[in-house]
């Protein structure tokens, strides 16, 4: 059974952009330039190789870019908030405390009187 992998871009803060193509407006959020390029390619009608340099120039640096048929504007930031109990990659699970030594009752043992031990030894 393989471990379930988590994409680290899902666990990061995301920059939110307003993309305007003609009269249509779409909110796009991205945690990296690569993610932005993947999301912009179908909207702008460009190949991934064409949009990647544009996304790298836009991501995190520019407030607004206007092109012939579309424009993109940074409108905010969406903070990553982990679910309760969720661990980020690299975080160790909480340590389990040491167990206390079992008591005589838990073992089901019976304590013998000290004089019974001395009689059996002789």
Secondary structure, DSSP 8 states (H G I E B T S, - for coil): -------GGGGS-EEEEEEEETTEEEEEEESSHHHHHHHHHHHHT--HHHHHHHHHHHTTT-SEEE-SSEEEEEEEEE-----TT---TT-------------HHHHT-----HHHHHHHH-
